[in-house]
Amino acid sequence: MKDSSFMAAALDEARAAAARGEVPVGAVLVKDGEILARAGNRTLADRDPTAHAEMLAIRGAAERLGSERLVGADLYVTLEPCPMCAAAISFARIRRLYYGAGDEKGGAVDHGVRLFASPSCHHRPEVYSGLAEREAGELLRGFFRARRPT
């Protein structure tokens, strides 16, 4: 599979999250060309503020591999990770992060705290932004537009 296929799988997870009434963010964790785990946001369904797509995918992959270190793994996510998720990406030692839409308000990679640029960050993944950015952004905008009065 190619990067675009993995991001397409993340977008599928985001659409499924939206269908459940969750903020449409999806994540896919890949190693050696194989999807180890995939998830969409489940904060409402799980009543868990940490049930972000990235966190769930990291947990699933760690369980599958039997290790808290995901060395050599790549994460594809539809939205720039927040501070919690960026920290988990670093702690998991994820090799590469690919994300779609930037998040000026809540992002922590290229916006906000820029966690990977912090001197206290022990592991910095390679970061590639803008993959399927238009589709990811439209999915989020449409979701929130439908929930906000005009």
N, C-alpha and C positions, 0 to 999 in steps of 0.2 A: 504494500500500500504506500501511497505518497502522503506528504504533509496535508494536501488538500482533502484526501480521503479521511484522514484522522480528524481534521477540523470539521468535515461534514458530519462525522459521527458525533462530535461534540455539539454541533448545531442541532442534530436530532435529539440529543439529551436535553438541550435548552427548550426545544419545542415541546417535548413531553412534560418538562417542568411547568411551562406556561399553561398547558392543558390541565394541569393539576392545580392551577391558581398560584403557583410559585413564581418568583422572579426568574425569568428565563435565562439561566446560566447553565451551561453544560461543560463537562470536562471529560477527557479521555487520557488515560495514562498508558504509554506505549514503551515496550522494551524489545529490542531486536526485531522490530517490524510487527510485533504482536500486541494487540490490545490486552492489557492486564486487567484494567478496570475502567468502568465508565459510569458517570452519574450526572444527574441534574440536581439543582437545588432542592432540598427537602426540609427547610427550616420550619415551615408551617406544619407539614405532615408529621414530622418527628418531634415537633415542639422543642426544637434544639437550635439555638442561635449559631452553633458551630457547624450545622449541617449544610455547609456550602458545597457546591459541586466539587471543587478542588479537594476539600477535606475528605469527602466521601470517596473520591477516586484514590486518593493517597492511602486512606485506610484500607480500601479493598485490595489495592496492589500490594501493600505491606503484608496483609494477611495471606494473600495468595503466594507471595515469595517467602513468607516466613521470616521477614527481616524489616526492621524499621528504616533501613538504609535502602534507597532505591537508586543506587549508583548505576549510571548508564541508561536511566529511564528518561523519557521525554513527556512533558505534560502539555496537552492542547486544551485551551479553555477559551470560551467565547468572550469573556470580559476580563479586563485587567484585574489581577488579584488584589484583594484588600490586604491590610497589614497582617491579619491573622493567617490568611492563606499564603501570603508571601513568606512569612516566617516558617510555616509548615513545609513549604517547598525547599527552603534553605535547610531546615533540620533533616529532611528526607534525603538530601544530597541529590536532588533531581538534576540531571545533566543540562537539559534544555527546556525552556518555557516558551511556548508559542501562544500568543493570545490575539483575539480579534479586536474588539472595541476597547479603546482607552476609557478610563473612568476618572474624570477630573475631580469628582467629589470624593470617591471612596477608594480609588486606586492607590497602590503603594509601590509600584514598580517604576513607572515613568512619571507619576504624579504623586502628590502628597509627600509621605515620608521617604519615598525612594529607598526602601529597605535594603536593597542589594548594594546600594552605594554607601551605606552606613559602615563606619569602621568596626562596629560591633557585629557585623554580619560575617559569619565564619565560612559560609559557602555561597557562592554566587553562580547561579546557572547562566548559561548563555540565554539571552532574551531576544525573541523575534516578535515584533508587534505588527498588527495590521493584517494578519491572515484572516481572510473572510470578514474584514472589518465592516463592510457595508451591510452584509446580511445579519451579522451579529447586532450591529447598531439598530437596524430597522426592527428586528425582533424585540429588542428592549424598548425602543420608542413606541412601537405599536402596543405593547403590553401596558405601559404606563399611561399612554393616551386613552386607552379604553377604560382606565380606572379613575381618571381625573376629570372632574367637571370642566367644561370649557368656558 
